[in-house]
Amino acid sequence: MAADETTPLLPNGTAGNNSSVNDSANSRQSSSSSSSLSSNDTDTENTPSDNHHHVNKEKQWSLNPLTLLTRLHVETRILLAAFLITTSFSFTQVPIFYVFYLMECDDFYTRHPPYAGSGDRCSRNEIAAGTATDFSFLAMSTTICGTVNLFFAGWLVKKIGPRLALMAQVLVPAIRVLTQILGVLAGGRSGIVIFQATQLITVLGGPVGYILIINIIVGEVVSPARRTPVFGMLQGCFMLGQAVGYLTGGMIGDAWGIRRPFEVAFVAFLISTAYVQLALPYVSPESMAGGKKAGSKAKGVAAGFFAPLKVLAPQRVRLRSGKEIKHFGVLILCTGVFLGVLATDFAAMLIQMYATAVFGFRQSDNGWLMSEFALMRAVFLILLFPRIISSGRKWYAKRQSQRQPRRDSISDERDPATQGLLIRPEQLEAPMGTYAEEEPMVTQPPTETEDTHFDLFFLRWSLVADGLLTSCAALATKKWHIYLAAAMLPFASGTAPAAKGVMTEMCSPSQRADALNALTLVENIGRLATQGFFGFVFAALAEAGKPHLTFYCNAILAMLAASVLIFSRFPLNGSELIEADDAEEHVDGST
């Protein structure tokens, strides 16, 4: 029989022994990776007698789309899921405002005489004001329900796991969109009431919850060194999905009617749900809790529901000496992130408002402006941000390694009083039996915290860069200056993923999900605060004839956020985080 790639290279006896060793090793490897790659591998015996069957089976699997999908890298599958789900949510964002405009118009003429003039019958100030009021109520209810959904999604992850929780966060909005189709068909005041009532469904599934869960999946299945870059790429996929969804949803509505974007979104949600089930890895709730039962120490559902708030409390750290201290790194980090979101998240809206007020931008101009802003953010976060983090970590590690020997080389040999004396431990002779206890000269592999020191460094300077670029936007004197500012501002948009990477390393693995939940909550509060705060500031300065000063206020706040983050640090090397559960178990055991 001719030899091929399946023919054993060793005789039967040796091959059998090695086969048993390999089988045991493969079984251990399969069991350890079954949570994420269970659908990738199939057990086949590569024996010469089964060559023809093996080839046919390989051809069969190669033609299976599901197998091709699961053979993609897990990071690629997660990023594709983020893009698909965000696009599904974005299909209706542009049409929904136009739907409210038409329904408000229909409701207006139920209480007024029919329109008898020429032109657009809905072009009335009363209709525009009513649309703005009703749409504001819709946005407020969406924000409130989304905040509740954030807590619910975090609690659901710990109960049923991230994949099932993400499926719920995608399937529930499909039901909401289906209900909104009924509102489009009803029209008038009934349609507006239906739309506003459907926002209650957001409590069980919505855009805030799915973003949190995808970030949790990244924190669980991606290696520590890759978390921050993947967080950035994930944010870029969100922006890319929004850009595609906004543009496609409006085009579908113009071409096939206002109801079609909602129908397309419903189908897209179903496809996304199926994709999550088939492509994303399974992570058990027990593995996320560090082997502990989820909620074992919780006093009922409410304690687990609000567990993310506990992450914001000062941490207890045990030093090498055994001394316990409080560490405020997470609290200061969240404070800096809040100020950073307050300064940076309003940038897109601010530049749009400034362009409209000063340069007379119309709806089409603002559409192109926002598309450019979103696209440049996506390009930066997907392509450039991972390379910046990778190169920056190498530079930072080299910089630290150059500083460390300099500290170690400082000795008292320059002091004339100690010249000729053996004062350092390594200079003293030791018995032969103690050589094994000496500290090895080869540096240990870097820990997770050491790998992410540059991330915190980048987070601070990213806010500084954002402040400088934002202040430059105030110097715009022509239309093309605004487009240039919209193209440059996204290059300082890496603060959010960098903050997530730092946050996951400051907390223990069992607190990782709650840490991301708490950080997302802080970002949402900052996002709400910046809309009200800078909206008021811009209105006051515009009334005074100096709207460009808003950019300087934004830049000052970004610098303040960077200053706060200077005081946020990782726990000292060699220290150990003390979790609340461990402290309680220690107390129970001692008593």
C-alpha positions as CSV (number, residue, x, y, z in Angstrom):
1,M,0.0,0.0,0.0
2,A,1.4,3.4,-0.9
3,A,2.2,5.7,1.9
4,D,0.3,8.9,2.3
5,E,-0.2,11.5,5.0
6,T,-2.3,9.1,7.2
7,T,0.3,6.3,7.2
8,P,1.9,5.8,10.6
9,L,5.5,6.8,10.7
10,L,6.4,4.3,13.5
11,P,6.0,0.5,13.8
12,N,2.8,-0.8,15.3
13,G,4.2,-1.4,18.8
14,T,5.7,2.0,19.2
15,A,2.9,3.7,17.4
16,G,0.5,2.0,19.8
17,N,2.2,3.4,22.8
18,N,2.5,6.8,21.4
19,S,-1.1,6.7,20.2
20,S,-2.3,6.1,23.7
21,V,-0.2,9.0,25.0
22,N,-1.4,11.2,22.2
23,D,-5.0,10.1,22.8
24,S,-4.8,11.0,26.4
25,A,-3.2,14.3,25.7
26,N,-5.8,15.0,23.0
27,S,-8.6,14.1,25.4
28,R,-7.3,16.5,28.0
29,Q,-7.0,19.2,25.4
30,S,-10.4,18.5,24.1
31,S,-12.0,18.7,27.5
32,S,-10.2,21.9,28.4
33,S,-11.3,23.7,25.2
34,S,-14.8,22.2,24.9
35,S,-16.4,25.4,26.0
36,S,-15.2,27.4,23.0
37,L,-14.3,25.0,20.3
38,S,-16.6,22.0,20.8
39,S,-18.0,22.3,17.3
40,N,-14.7,22.7,15.5
41,D,-13.2,19.2,15.9
42,T,-14.5,15.8,14.9
43,D,-13.0,12.5,16.1
44,T,-11.7,10.5,13.2
45,E,-9.2,7.6,13.2
46,N,-6.5,8.1,10.6
47,T,-5.8,4.4,9.8
48,P,-4.8,3.2,6.4
49,S,-7.9,1.1,6.0
50,D,-10.1,4.2,6.3
51,N,-8.3,6.4,3.9
52,H,-11.1,6.6,1.3
53,H,-13.8,7.1,4.0
54,H,-11.6,9.8,5.6
55,V,-11.2,11.7,2.4
56,N,-14.9,11.6,1.7
57,K,-15.7,12.8,5.1
58,E,-13.2,15.7,4.8
59,K,-14.9,16.7,1.6
60,Q,-18.3,16.5,3.3
61,W,-17.2,18.7,6.2
62,S,-15.4,21.2,3.9
63,L,-18.7,21.8,2.1
64,N,-20.6,22.4,5.3
65,P,-21.1,26.2,5.9
66,L,-21.5,25.6,9.6
67,T,-18.1,24.0,9.9
68,L,-16.4,26.7,7.8
69,L,-18.0,29.3,10.2
70,T,-16.9,27.7,13.4
71,R,-13.3,27.3,12.0
72,L,-13.0,31.0,12.0
73,H,-11.0,32.5,14.8
74,V,-13.1,33.1,17.9
75,E,-12.2,36.8,17.8
76,T,-13.4,37.1,14.2
77,R,-16.7,35.4,15.1
78,I,-17.3,37.8,18.0
79,L,-16.5,40.8,15.9
80,L,-18.8,39.6,13.1
81,A,-21.6,39.1,15.7
82,A,-21.1,42.7,17.0
83,F,-21.4,44.0,13.4
84,L,-24.5,42.0,12.6
85,I,-26.4,42.8,15.8
86,T,-25.5,46.5,15.6
87,T,-26.7,46.7,12.0
88,S,-29.9,45.0,13.0
89,F,-30.5,47.7,15.7
90,S,-29.5,50.5,13.3
91,F,-31.9,49.7,10.5
92,T,-34.8,51.5,12.2
93,Q,-32.9,54.4,13.8
94,V,-33.4,56.8,10.8
95,P,-36.9,55.6,9.7
96,I,-38.3,55.8,13.2
97,F,-38.0,59.6,13.4
98,Y,-39.7,59.9,10.0
99,V,-42.4,57.5,11.2
100,F,-43.1,59.8,14.2
101,Y,-43.2,62.8,11.8
102,L,-45.9,61.1,9.7
103,M,-47.9,59.8,12.6
104,E,-47.8,63.2,14.3
105,C,-49.0,64.7,11.0
106,D,-51.9,62.3,10.8
107,D,-52.9,63.0,14.4
108,F,-52.8,66.8,13.8
109,Y,-55.3,66.6,11.0
110,T,-57.7,64.5,13.0
111,R,-58.1,67.6,15.2
112,H,-57.9,70.3,12.5
113,P,-59.5,70.9,9.1
114,P,-57.9,69.0,6.1
115,Y,-55.0,70.5,4.4
116,A,-56.1,72.5,1.3
117,G,-52.9,74.3,0.3
118,S,-50.0,73.4,-2.0
119,G,-46.8,71.7,-0.9
120,D,-46.2,69.3,2.0
121,R,-49.2,69.2,4.2
122,C,-47.0,68.1,7.2
123,S,-44.7,71.2,6.9
124,R,-46.2,73.0,9.9
125,N,-44.5,74.3,13.0
126,E,-47.1,72.6,15.2
127,I,-46.3,69.2,13.7
128,A,-42.6,69.8,14.1
129,A,-42.9,70.7,17.7
130,G,-45.2,67.8,18.4
131,T,-42.8,65.4,16.7
132,A,-39.9,66.7,18.8
133,T,-41.9,66.4,22.0
134,D,-43.1,62.8,21.4
135,F,-39.7,61.7,20.1
136,S,-38.0,63.2,23.2
137,F,-40.4,61.1,25.4
138,L,-39.4,58.1,23.3
139,A,-35.7,58.7,23.8
140,M,-36.1,59.3,27.6
141,S,-38.1,56.1,28.0
142,T,-35.5,54.2,26.0
143,T,-32.7,55.5,28.2
144,I,-34.5,54.7,31.4
145,C,-35.4,51.2,30.3
146,G,-32.0,50.7,28.8
147,T,-30.4,51.4,32.2
148,V,-32.6,48.8,33.8
149,N,-31.8,46.4,31.0
150,L,-28.1,46.9,31.9
151,F,-28.6,45.4,35.4
152,F,-30.9,42.7,34.0
153,A,-28.4,41.6,31.4
154,G,-25.6,41.4,33.9
155,W,-27.7,39.3,36.2
156,L,-28.9,37.1,33.4
157,V,-25.3,36.4,32.3
158,K,-24.5,35.0,35.7
159,K,-27.6,32.8,35.6
160,I,-27.6,31.2,32.2
161,G,-24.3,32.2,30.7
162,P,-23.2,34.9,28.1
163,R,-24.3,33.1,24.9
164,L,-27.9,32.4,26.0
165,A,-28.1,35.8,27.6
166,L,-27.0,37.4,24.3
167,M,-29.5,35.4,22.3
168,A,-32.2,36.8,24.6
169,Q,-30.9,40.3,24.2
170,V,-31.2,39.9,20.4
171,L,-34.4,38.0,20.2
172,V,-36.4,40.3,22.5
173,P,-35.8,43.4,20.2
174,A,-37.1,41.3,17.3
175,I,-40.4,41.1,19.2
176,R,-40.2,44.8,19.8
177,V,-39.7,45.6,16.1
178,L,-42.6,43.3,15.3
179,T,-44.8,45.3,17.6
180,Q,-43.6,48.5,16.1
181,I,-44.8,47.3,12.7
182,L,-48.2,47.2,14.2
183,G,-47.7,50.8,15.3
184,V,-46.7,51.8,11.7
185,L,-49.9,50.2,10.4
186,A,-52.1,51.8,13.1
187,G,-50.7,55.3,12.5
188,G,-51.8,58.5,14.2
189,R,-51.9,58.8,18.0
190,S,-52.5,55.1,18.4
191,G,-49.2,54.4,16.5
192,I,-47.3,56.8,18.7
193,V,-48.7,55.2,21.9
194,I,-47.7,51.8,20.6
195,F,-44.2,52.9,19.8
196,Q,-43.7,54.5,23.2
197,A,-45.2,51.4,25.0
198,T,-42.8,49.1,23.1
199,Q,-39.9,50.7,24.9
200,L,-40.9,48.7,28.0
201,I,-39.7,45.6,26.2
202,T,-36.2,47.2,26.2
203,V,-36.0,46.2,29.9
204,L,-35.7,42.5,28.8
205,G,-33.5,43.1,25.7
206,G,-31.9,46.1,24.1
207,P,-28.8,47.8,22.8
208,V,-27.2,48.4,26.1
209,G,-27.5,44.8,27.3
210,Y,-26.1,43.2,24.1
211,I,-23.1,45.6,24.1
212,L,-22.3,44.6,27.7
213,I,-22.7,40.9,27.0
214,I,-20.4,40.9,24.0
215,N,-17.8,42.7,26.0
216,I,-18.2,40.1,28.7
217,I,-17.6,37.3,26.2
218,V,-14.5,39.0,25.0
219,G,-13.3,39.3,28.6
220,E,-13.8,35.6,29.1
221,V,-12.6,33.9,26.0
222,V,-9.9,36.3,24.7
223,S,-6.4,36.0,26.1
224,P,-5.4,38.8,28.5
225,A,-2.8,40.3,26.1
226,R,-5.4,40.6,23.4
227,R,-8.4,42.0,25.4
228,T,-7.7,45.7,25.0
229,P,-7.1,45.4,21.2
230,V,-10.2,43.3,20.7
231,F,-12.2,45.7,22.9
232,G,-11.2,48.5,20.4
233,M,-12.0,46.4,17.3
234,L,-15.3,45.6,18.9
235,Q,-16.1,49.3,19.4
236,G,-15.1,49.8,15.7
237,C,-17.5,47.1,14.6
238,F,-20.3,48.8,16.6
239,M,-19.5,52.0,14.7
240,L,-19.3,50.3,11.3
241,G,-22.6,48.5,12.0
242,Q,-24.2,51.8,12.9
243,A,-22.9,53.5,9.7
244,V,-24.2,50.7,7.5
245,G,-27.5,50.4,9.3
246,Y,-28.2,54.1,9.2
247,L,-27.5,54.4,5.5
248,T,-29.2,51.1,4.5
249,G,-32.3,51.7,6.7
250,G,-32.9,55.1,5.1
251,M,-32.4,53.8,1.6
252,I,-34.8,50.9,2.2
253,G,-37.4,53.2,3.5
254,D,-37.2,55.6,0.6
255,A,-37.2,52.8,-2.0
256,W,-39.9,50.4,-0.6
257,G,-41.9,52.3,1.9
258,I,-41.6,53.2,5.6
259,R,-42.6,49.8,6.9
260,R,-39.9,47.8,5.1
261,P,-37.0,48.8,7.4
262,F,-38.8,47.4,10.4
263,E,-39.5,44.2,8.5
264,V,-35.9,43.9,7.4
265,A,-34.8,44.6,11.0
266,F,-37.0,41.8,12.3
267,V,-35.5,39.3,9.9
268,A,-32.0,40.6,10.7
269,F,-32.6,40.0,14.4
270,L,-33.6,36.4,13.7
271,I,-30.5,35.8,11.6
272,S,-28.4,37.4,14.3
273,T,-29.9,35.2,17.0
274,A,-29.2,32.0,14.9
275,Y,-25.6,33.2,14.3
276,V,-25.0,33.7,18.0
277,Q,-26.2,30.2,18.8
278,L,-24.1,28.6,16.0
279,A,-20.9,30.7,16.0
280,L,-20.2,32.1,19.5
281,P,-18.4,29.9,22.1
282,Y,-20.2,28.6,25.2
283,V,-19.0,29.9,28.5
284,S,-20.6,28.4,31.6
285,P,-21.7,30.6,34.5
286,E,-19.6,28.6,36.9
287,S,-16.4,29.3,35.0
288,M,-17.1,33.0,35.2
289,A,-17.6,32.9,39.0
290,G,-14.2,31.3,39.5
291,G,-15.7,27.9,40.2
292,K,-18.1,29.3,42.8
293,K,-21.8,29.0,42.5
294,A,-23.3,32.2,41.1
295,G,-25.1,34.1,43.9
296,S,-24.0,31.7,46.6
297,K,-23.4,34.6,49.0
298,A,-26.1,36.8,47.6
299,K,-29.0,37.7,49.8
300,G,-31.7,37.1,47.2
301,V,-32.1,38.3,43.6
302,A,-31.7,42.0,44.4
303,A,-28.2,41.5,45.8
304,G,-27.1,39.8,42.6
305,F,-29.0,42.3,40.5
306,F,-27.0,45.2,41.9
307,A,-23.7,43.3,42.3
308,P,-22.0,45.6,39.7
309,L,-22.3,48.5,42.2
310,K,-20.1,46.7,44.7
311,V,-17.2,46.8,42.2
312,L,-17.0,50.5,42.6
313,A,-16.2,50.2,46.3
314,P,-12.5,50.4,47.4
315,Q,-10.8,47.0,47.0
316,R,-9.0,45.2,49.8
317,V,-5.4,44.2,48.8
318,R,-3.0,42.0,50.7
319,L,0.6,43.0,50.2
320,R,3.6,40.6,50.2
321,S,4.2,41.4,53.8
322,G,0.8,40.3,54.7
323,K,-0.5,43.7,55.4
324,E,-4.0,44.5,54.1
325,I,-4.7,47.9,52.6
326,K,-7.5,49.6,50.6
327,H,-6.9,50.1,46.9
328,F,-8.8,52.9,45.1
329,G,-7.7,52.2,41.6
330,V,-11.1,51.1,40.3
331,L,-13.0,54.0,41.9
332,I,-10.6,56.6,40.5
333,L,-10.6,54.8,37.1
334,C,-14.4,55.0,36.9
335,T,-14.3,58.7,38.0
336,G,-11.9,59.5,35.2
337,V,-13.9,57.5,32.7
338,F,-17.1,59.4,33.7
339,L,-15.3,62.7,33.2
340,G,-13.9,61.4,29.9
341,V,-17.3,60.4,28.6
342,L,-18.6,63.7,29.7
343,A,-15.9,65.4,27.6
344,T,-15.7,63.2,24.6
345,D,-19.1,61.6,24.0
346,F,-20.7,64.9,23.0
347,A,-18.1,65.6,20.3
348,A,-20.2,64.2,17.4
349,M,-23.3,66.1,18.4
350,L,-21.3,69.2,19.2
351,I,-19.6,69.4,15.8
352,Q,-23.0,68.8,14.1
353,M,-24.7,71.5,16.1
354,Y,-21.8,73.9,15.5
355,A,-21.8,73.2,11.7
356,T,-25.5,73.8,11.6
357,A,-25.5,77.0,13.6
358,V,-22.3,78.6,12.1
359,F,-21.9,77.2,8.6
360,G,-25.6,76.5,7.7
361,F,-25.2,72.7,7.3
362,R,-28.4,71.0,6.2
363,Q,-29.7,67.5,6.8
364,S,-27.8,66.0,3.9
365,D,-24.6,67.8,5.0
366,N,-25.0,66.5,8.5
367,G,-25.7,63.0,7.2
368,W,-22.4,62.9,5.3
369,L,-20.6,64.5,8.3
370,M,-21.9,61.9,10.7
371,S,-21.2,59.0,8.3
372,E,-17.6,60.3,7.9
373,F,-17.2,60.5,11.7
374,A,-18.5,57.0,12.3
375,L,-16.5,55.5,9.4
376,M,-13.2,57.1,10.6
377,R,-13.8,55.8,14.1
378,A,-14.4,52.3,12.8
379,V,-11.2,52.5,10.7
380,F,-9.2,53.7,13.6
381,L,-10.5,51.2,16.1
382,I,-10.4,48.2,13.8
383,L,-7.1,48.8,12.0
384,L,-4.9,51.2,13.9
385,F,-5.9,50.8,17.6
386,P,-4.7,47.2,17.9
387,R,-1.3,48.1,16.4
388,I,-0.9,51.0,18.6
389,I,-1.6,48.9,21.7
390,S,0.8,46.1,20.5
391,S,3.6,48.5,19.6
392,G,3.0,50.6,22.7
393,R,3.3,47.6,25.1
394,K,6.6,46.6,23.6
395,W,7.9,50.2,23.9
396,Y,6.6,50.5,27.5
397,A,8.1,47.1,28.5
398,K,11.5,48.1,27.0
399,R,11.3,51.4,28.8
400,Q,10.6,49.7,32.1
401,S,13.3,47.1,31.6
402,Q,15.8,49.9,31.0
403,R,14.7,51.7,34.2
404,Q,14.7,48.6,36.4
405,P,18.4,47.6,36.1
406,R,19.3,51.2,36.7
407,R,17.6,51.0,40.1
408,D,19.1,47.7,40.9
409,S,22.6,48.8,40.0
410,I,22.5,51.6,42.6
411,S,24.8,50.4,45.3
412,D,27.0,51.8,48.0
413,E,30.2,50.9,46.2
414,R,30.6,54.6,45.4
415,D,30.6,55.4,49.0
416,P,34.1,55.4,50.3
417,A,32.9,54.2,53.7
418,T,31.7,50.9,52.1
419,Q,34.2,50.3,49.5
420,G,35.6,46.8,49.7
421,L,32.8,45.5,51.9
422,L,30.5,42.8,50.8
423,I,27.1,44.4,51.6
424,R,24.8,42.8,49.0
425,P,23.3,39.3,49.4
426,E,24.5,38.1,46.0
427,Q,28.1,39.0,47.0
428,L,28.1,36.7,50.0
429,E,29.1,33.0,49.8
430,A,26.4,30.6,50.5
431,P,26.3,26.8,51.2
432,M,25.8,24.6,48.3
433,G,22.4,23.5,49.5
434,T,21.0,27.0,49.4
435,Y,21.8,27.7,45.7
436,A,18.5,26.3,44.6
437,E,16.7,28.9,46.8
438,E,18.3,31.9,45.1
439,E,16.1,34.2,43.0
440,P,16.4,33.2,39.3
441,M,18.1,35.7,37.0
442,V,15.7,35.0,34.2
443,T,12.7,37.3,34.4
444,Q,9.4,35.7,35.0
445,P,6.6,35.8,32.4
446,P,4.7,39.1,32.7
447,T,1.5,38.9,34.6
448,E,-1.8,40.2,33.3
449,T,-1.4,43.5,35.2
450,E,2.1,44.1,33.8
451,D,0.9,43.5,30.3
452,T,-1.7,46.3,30.6
453,H,0.3,49.0,32.2
454,F,0.6,50.7,28.8
455,D,-3.2,50.6,28.4
456,L,-3.6,52.9,31.4
457,F,-0.8,55.1,30.0
458,F,-2.6,55.2,26.7
459,L,-5.9,56.0,28.3
460,R,-4.5,59.1,30.0
461,W,-2.8,60.4,26.9
462,S,-5.7,59.6,24.6
463,L,-7.8,62.0,26.6
464,V,-5.1,64.7,26.3
465,A,-5.1,64.1,22.5
466,D,-8.8,64.3,22.4
467,G,-8.7,67.7,24.2
468,L,-6.2,69.1,21.8
469,L,-8.0,67.9,18.7
470,T,-11.3,69.2,20.1
471,S,-9.9,72.6,20.8
472,C,-8.5,72.7,17.2
473,A,-12.1,72.3,15.9
474,A,-12.9,75.8,17.4
475,L,-10.5,77.3,14.8
476,A,-12.7,76.2,11.9
477,T,-13.6,79.1,9.5
478,K,-14.8,77.2,6.4
479,K,-17.0,74.2,5.7
480,W,-14.1,71.9,4.8
481,H,-12.5,72.6,8.1
482,I,-15.5,70.9,9.8
483,Y,-15.1,67.9,7.6
484,L,-11.4,67.8,8.5
485,A,-12.2,68.0,12.2
486,A,-14.7,65.1,11.9
487,A,-12.0,63.1,10.2
488,M,-9.4,63.9,12.9
489,L,-11.4,63.6,16.1
490,P,-11.9,59.8,15.8
491,F,-8.2,59.3,16.2
492,A,-8.5,60.0,19.9
493,S,-11.5,57.6,20.3
494,G,-9.6,54.7,22.0
495,T,-10.4,55.7,25.6
496,A,-13.5,53.4,26.0
497,P,-11.8,50.1,24.9
498,A,-8.6,51.0,26.8
499,A,-10.7,51.6,29.9
500,K,-12.4,48.3,29.6
501,G,-9.0,46.5,29.2
502,V,-7.7,48.2,32.3
503,M,-10.9,47.5,34.3
504,T,-10.8,43.8,33.6
505,E,-7.2,43.6,34.9
506,M,-7.8,45.6,38.0
507,C,-10.5,43.1,39.1
508,S,-10.4,39.4,39.8
509,P,-11.6,37.0,37.1
510,S,-14.8,36.3,39.1
511,Q,-15.6,40.0,39.2
512,R,-14.9,40.6,35.5
513,A,-18.5,40.6,34.3
514,D,-19.6,42.9,37.2
515,A,-16.6,45.2,36.4
516,L,-17.6,45.6,32.8
517,N,-21.2,46.1,33.9
518,A,-20.2,48.8,36.3
519,L,-18.1,50.5,33.7
520,T,-20.9,50.4,31.2
521,L,-23.2,52.0,33.8
522,V,-20.7,54.8,34.4
523,E,-20.5,55.4,30.7
524,N,-24.3,55.6,30.3
525,I,-24.6,58.0,33.2
526,G,-21.8,60.1,31.6
527,R,-23.6,60.0,28.3
528,L,-26.8,61.2,29.8
529,A,-25.0,63.9,31.7
530,T,-23.1,65.3,28.7
531,Q,-26.2,65.6,26.6
532,G,-27.8,67.9,29.2
533,F,-24.6,69.7,30.4
534,F,-23.1,70.6,27.0
535,G,-26.4,71.2,25.4
536,F,-27.0,73.9,28.0
537,V,-23.4,75.3,27.6
538,F,-23.7,75.4,23.8
539,A,-27.1,77.1,23.9
540,A,-25.8,79.7,26.4
541,L,-22.6,80.4,24.3
542,A,-24.5,80.4,21.0
543,E,-26.9,83.0,22.4
544,A,-23.9,85.1,23.4
545,G,-22.5,84.8,19.9
546,K,-19.5,82.6,20.8
547,P,-20.5,79.0,20.2
548,H,-16.9,78.0,19.4
549,L,-16.0,78.4,23.1
550,T,-17.9,75.1,23.7
551,F,-15.0,73.2,22.1
552,Y,-12.6,74.8,24.7
553,C,-14.9,73.8,27.5
554,N,-14.9,70.3,26.1
555,A,-11.1,70.2,25.9
556,I,-10.7,71.5,29.5
557,L,-12.9,68.7,30.8
558,A,-10.9,66.1,28.8
559,M,-7.7,67.4,30.4
560,L,-9.3,67.2,33.8
561,A,-10.3,63.6,33.2
562,A,-6.7,62.8,32.2
563,S,-5.5,64.5,35.4
564,V,-7.8,62.3,37.5
565,L,-6.6,59.1,35.8
566,I,-3.0,59.9,36.9
567,F,-4.0,58.8,40.4
568,S,-5.4,55.5,39.1
569,R,-2.9,52.7,39.4
570,F,-2.8,48.9,39.4
571,P,-2.2,47.0,42.7
572,L,1.5,46.6,43.6
573,N,3.3,43.6,42.1
574,G,3.0,40.6,44.3
575,S,-0.1,41.8,46.0
576,E,-3.3,39.8,46.1
577,L,-6.9,41.0,45.8
578,I,-9.2,40.0,48.7
579,E,-12.7,39.3,47.5
580,A,-15.7,39.7,49.8
581,D,-16.6,36.0,49.5
582,D,-13.1,35.0,50.6
583,A,-13.2,37.3,53.5
584,E,-16.6,36.0,54.7
585,E,-15.4,32.4,54.3
586,H,-12.3,33.3,56.4
587,V,-14.4,34.8,59.1
588,D,-16.8,31.8,59.1
589,G,-13.9,29.4,59.3
590,S,-12.2,31.3,62.2
591,T,-15.4,31.4,64.2
